[in-house]
Amino acid sequence: MVGLSNEIAHSSKLGPTSDGTKTREHKWDKRTLVIRGKAKSVCTTDEFDKCKMLFSDNITSGDGEKRAEMAEKGRINCGISAKLMTELNRINIPTHFIEQTSPVTQYVHRLDMIPLEFVCRNVVAGSMAERLGLEEGASIAKLSNNVFPCLIDVHLKNDELHDPLISQDIAQALNIVSEKDLNMIVSLTHSINYFLKDYMKPKNIEVIDFKLEFGHDVENKIRLGDEITPDSCRFWEIGTGRKMDKDRFRRNLGLVEETYKELEYTIVGQENS
């Protein structure tokens, strides 16, 4: 969440949709807002349309039921996300990222977040495997006889309900997102998936799945928000299937800090690690 508290950002008055309808109204003001999430905090700056995002060393799973601190995690994730979002901006995929201002902080566009999470799946893993009784590691393309290169799950962002899986029709019927905005987000998600797979494959890493969040900036343009890190993605080493993401923490696999640092070096190089 960038720039607004959960109470404001998840209210029924989120501001106009990008197709110009005025069923919702902006409720932003110029007071300093501080949002403390499970792994990041956000506050406003002197510029109304910009925010500062701070990455912490907290690591959690299960809606925060399991939590710990990991040395340097904030620095590692801040650098990884900054690098990947810089590359997305470079290829004209709009993100909230502007610049990294310290090892653990980023300067970002202020977003009115859409309370949905979009999970792009290239390979069966995690909750999809558990929910459908499928074995982890099966390619979505192979399962669908190459009809679907990936699948995009939509979840309502609500910790109390454990971020339930919903359909795209439900998201529109409940006026959470307009059809035009939803089509834009799905298109952006596919583009981000193509980028991530192409970017990570030469680094010997397979992109299994990842979670994205989107919002409107003050000019009502949809941008990718939140982060792209091993907290929000599943990355497996090609050939071995070694997990290089938060599953090492979720599943008590060990070597969490060491794996995050290895991934940082792979993606960012020596400039941050």
C-alpha positions as CSV (number, residue, x, y, z in Angstrom):
1,M,0.0,0.0,0.0
2,V,1.5,3.3,-1.0
3,G,0.4,6.7,0.3
4,L,-2.9,5.8,2.1
5,S,-4.0,4.0,5.2
6,N,-6.1,0.8,4.8
7,E,-9.2,2.6,6.1
8,I,-8.9,5.3,3.4
9,A,-7.6,3.2,0.6
10,H,-10.2,0.4,1.1
11,S,-13.2,2.7,1.5
12,S,-15.9,3.0,-1.0
13,K,-14.6,6.5,-2.0
14,L,-11.4,5.6,-3.7
15,G,-11.4,8.3,-6.4
16,P,-12.4,8.2,-10.1
17,T,-11.7,5.2,-12.2
18,S,-9.4,5.7,-15.2
19,D,-12.3,5.5,-17.6
20,G,-13.6,8.8,-16.3
21,T,-16.5,7.6,-14.2
22,K,-17.1,9.5,-11.1
23,T,-18.6,6.9,-8.8
24,R,-15.8,7.4,-6.4
25,E,-14.2,10.5,-5.0
26,H,-10.6,11.2,-3.9
27,K,-10.2,11.7,-0.2
28,W,-6.5,12.5,-0.1
29,D,-5.4,15.4,2.1
30,K,-2.0,17.0,2.7
31,R,-1.4,15.7,6.3
32,T,1.4,13.3,6.8
33,L,0.2,9.7,6.7
34,V,2.3,6.8,8.0
35,I,1.4,3.3,6.9
36,R,3.1,0.4,8.7
37,G,2.8,-2.8,6.8
38,K,4.2,-6.2,7.7
39,A,7.5,-5.5,5.9
40,K,7.3,-1.9,4.7
41,S,6.3,1.5,5.9
42,V,5.1,4.5,3.8
43,C,4.8,8.2,4.5
44,T,4.1,11.3,2.5
45,T,6.7,13.9,1.6
46,D,6.6,17.6,1.0
47,E,5.4,16.8,-2.5
48,F,1.8,15.8,-2.5
49,D,2.1,13.3,-5.4
50,K,5.2,11.6,-4.0
51,C,5.8,9.2,-1.0
52,K,8.7,7.6,0.7
53,M,8.8,3.8,1.3
54,L,10.9,2.2,3.9
55,F,11.8,-1.5,3.7
56,S,12.2,-3.3,7.1
57,D,14.0,-6.4,8.2
58,N,10.7,-8.1,9.1
59,I,9.9,-11.4,7.4
60,T,6.4,-12.9,7.8
61,S,4.1,-15.6,6.4
62,G,0.6,-16.7,6.9
63,D,-0.9,-13.2,7.2
64,G,1.7,-12.4,9.8
65,E,1.2,-15.4,12.0
66,K,4.8,-16.5,11.5
67,R,7.3,-13.7,11.8
68,A,11.0,-13.0,12.4
69,E,13.7,-10.5,11.7
70,M,16.3,-11.2,9.0
71,A,19.5,-9.1,9.0
72,E,19.8,-6.9,6.0
73,K,16.5,-8.0,4.5
74,G,15.3,-4.4,4.1
75,R,18.4,-3.5,2.2
76,I,18.3,-6.6,0.0
77,N,14.6,-6.3,-1.0
78,C,14.9,-2.5,-1.5
79,G,17.7,-3.0,-3.9
80,I,16.1,-5.9,-5.8
81,S,12.8,-4.1,-6.2
82,A,14.5,-0.9,-7.3
83,K,16.5,-2.7,-9.9
84,L,13.5,-4.6,-11.4
85,M,11.2,-1.6,-11.4
86,T,13.9,0.6,-13.0
87,E,14.0,-2.0,-15.8
88,L,10.2,-2.0,-16.1
89,N,10.1,1.8,-16.3
90,R,12.8,1.7,-19.0
91,I,10.6,-0.5,-21.2
92,N,7.6,1.8,-20.6
93,I,5.7,-0.3,-18.0
94,P,4.5,2.3,-15.5
95,T,5.5,1.7,-11.9
96,H,5.4,3.8,-8.7
97,F,9.2,3.7,-8.4
98,I,11.1,6.9,-8.9
99,E,14.5,6.4,-7.3
100,Q,16.3,4.7,-4.4
101,T,17.3,7.3,-1.9
102,S,19.1,5.1,0.7
103,P,19.9,1.4,1.1
104,V,16.4,0.9,2.6
105,T,14.2,3.7,1.2
106,Q,12.6,4.5,-2.1
107,Y,11.0,7.7,-3.5
108,V,7.7,6.6,-5.2
109,H,4.6,8.0,-6.9
110,R,1.7,8.3,-4.5
111,L,-0.9,5.7,-5.4
112,D,-4.6,5.2,-4.6
113,M,-4.3,1.4,-4.4
114,I,-6.9,-1.0,-5.9
115,P,-7.6,-3.5,-3.1
116,L,-6.7,-6.5,-5.2
117,E,-3.7,-8.8,-5.6
118,F,-2.9,-10.3,-9.0
119,V,-1.0,-13.6,-8.8
120,C,0.6,-14.6,-12.1
121,R,1.4,-18.3,-12.3
122,N,3.7,-20.0,-14.8
123,V,4.1,-23.2,-12.8
124,V,1.9,-24.9,-10.2
125,A,3.1,-24.1,-6.7
126,G,2.1,-23.0,-3.3
127,S,-1.6,-22.4,-2.7
128,M,-2.6,-23.5,-6.2
129,A,-1.1,-26.9,-5.6
130,E,-2.7,-27.2,-2.2
131,R,-6.1,-25.9,-3.4
132,L,-6.4,-28.2,-6.4
133,G,-4.4,-31.2,-5.2
134,L,-1.8,-30.8,-7.9
135,E,1.9,-31.6,-7.8
136,E,4.2,-28.6,-7.6
137,G,6.4,-28.0,-10.6
138,A,3.9,-28.7,-13.4
139,S,4.0,-26.1,-16.2
140,I,0.8,-24.2,-16.8
141,A,1.6,-24.2,-20.5
142,K,1.9,-28.0,-20.6
143,L,-1.2,-28.5,-18.4
144,S,-3.2,-26.4,-20.8
145,N,-1.7,-27.8,-24.0
146,N,-0.1,-24.4,-24.6
147,V,-3.5,-22.7,-24.6
148,F,-2.5,-20.6,-21.5
149,P,1.1,-19.5,-21.1
150,C,0.3,-18.5,-17.6
151,L,-2.7,-18.0,-15.2
152,I,-3.7,-14.8,-13.4
153,D,-5.5,-15.3,-10.1
154,V,-7.3,-12.3,-8.5
155,H,-7.4,-12.0,-4.7
156,L,-9.3,-9.5,-2.6
157,K,-6.7,-7.8,-0.4
158,N,-8.1,-8.4,3.0
159,D,-6.1,-9.9,5.8
160,E,-9.1,-10.7,8.0
161,L,-10.5,-12.9,5.2
162,H,-7.1,-14.2,4.3
163,D,-7.0,-12.6,0.9
164,P,-9.7,-14.8,-0.7
165,L,-9.5,-15.8,-4.4
166,I,-12.2,-14.1,-6.4
167,S,-13.2,-14.0,-10.1
168,Q,-12.6,-11.1,-12.4
169,D,-16.4,-10.8,-12.7
170,I,-16.8,-10.5,-8.9
171,A,-14.1,-7.8,-8.9
172,Q,-16.2,-5.8,-11.4
173,A,-19.6,-6.6,-9.9
174,L,-18.5,-5.3,-6.5
175,N,-17.2,-2.1,-8.2
176,I,-13.7,-2.8,-6.9
177,V,-12.2,-2.2,-10.4
178,S,-13.7,-1.1,-13.7
179,E,-13.6,-3.3,-16.8
180,K,-11.3,-0.9,-18.5
181,D,-8.8,-0.8,-15.6
182,L,-9.0,-4.6,-15.1
183,N,-8.2,-5.2,-18.8
184,M,-5.2,-2.8,-18.5
185,I,-4.0,-4.5,-15.3
186,V,-4.2,-8.0,-16.9
187,S,-2.3,-6.7,-20.0
188,L,0.4,-5.1,-17.8
189,T,0.7,-8.3,-15.7
190,H,1.3,-10.4,-18.9
191,S,3.9,-7.8,-20.0
192,I,5.7,-7.9,-16.6
193,N,5.7,-11.7,-16.7
194,Y,7.3,-11.7,-20.2
195,F,9.9,-9.3,-18.9
196,L,10.7,-11.2,-15.6
197,K,11.0,-14.6,-17.4
198,D,13.4,-13.1,-20.1
199,Y,15.4,-11.2,-17.5
200,M,15.8,-14.1,-15.0
201,K,16.4,-17.0,-17.4
202,P,20.0,-16.0,-18.4
203,K,20.6,-15.8,-14.6
204,N,19.6,-19.5,-14.3
205,I,16.4,-18.6,-12.4
206,E,12.9,-19.7,-13.3
207,V,10.0,-17.4,-12.5
208,I,7.4,-19.7,-10.9
209,D,4.8,-17.1,-9.8
210,F,4.6,-13.6,-8.4
211,K,2.1,-11.2,-6.8
212,L,1.4,-7.7,-8.1
213,E,-0.5,-4.7,-6.8
214,F,-1.7,-1.7,-8.8
215,G,-3.1,1.7,-8.1
216,H,-4.0,5.1,-9.6
217,D,-1.5,8.0,-9.3
218,V,-2.7,11.6,-8.8
219,E,-3.3,11.9,-12.5
220,N,-5.4,8.7,-12.4
221,K,-2.9,6.7,-14.4
222,I,-2.6,3.0,-13.4
223,R,0.9,2.1,-12.1
224,L,2.4,-1.0,-10.6
225,G,2.9,-0.5,-6.9
226,D,4.3,-2.3,-3.8
227,E,7.4,-4.4,-4.6
228,I,9.0,-7.1,-6.7
229,T,11.2,-9.2,-4.4
230,P,11.7,-12.7,-3.2
231,D,9.0,-11.9,-0.7
232,S,6.4,-11.5,-3.5
233,C,7.8,-13.9,-6.1
234,R,8.7,-17.6,-6.3
235,F,12.1,-18.1,-7.9
236,W,13.6,-21.6,-8.5
237,E,17.1,-22.4,-9.7
238,I,16.9,-23.9,-13.2
239,G,18.0,-27.5,-13.2
240,T,17.9,-28.1,-9.5
241,G,14.5,-26.6,-8.5
242,R,16.2,-24.9,-5.5
243,K,13.9,-22.4,-3.9
244,M,15.3,-18.9,-3.8
245,D,12.5,-16.9,-2.2
246,K,10.4,-16.6,0.9
247,D,9.4,-20.3,0.8
248,R,12.7,-20.9,2.5
249,F,11.2,-19.1,5.5
250,R,7.6,-20.4,5.1
251,R,8.7,-24.0,4.9
252,N,11.6,-23.9,7.3
253,L,14.1,-24.8,4.6
254,G,16.9,-22.8,6.2
255,L,19.6,-20.6,4.6
256,V,17.0,-17.8,4.2
257,E,19.5,-14.9,4.6
258,E,22.1,-16.5,2.5
259,T,19.7,-17.3,-0.4
260,Y,18.3,-13.7,-0.4
261,K,21.9,-12.4,-0.6
262,E,22.7,-14.7,-3.4
263,L,19.6,-13.6,-5.3
264,E,20.5,-9.9,-4.7
265,Y,24.0,-10.5,-6.1
266,T,22.4,-12.3,-9.1
267,I,19.9,-9.5,-9.9
268,V,21.7,-6.3,-8.7
269,G,25.3,-7.3,-8.9
270,Q,28.0,-5.8,-6.7
271,E,26.5,-2.3,-6.6
272,N,24.3,-3.1,-3.5
273,S,25.5,-6.4,-2.1
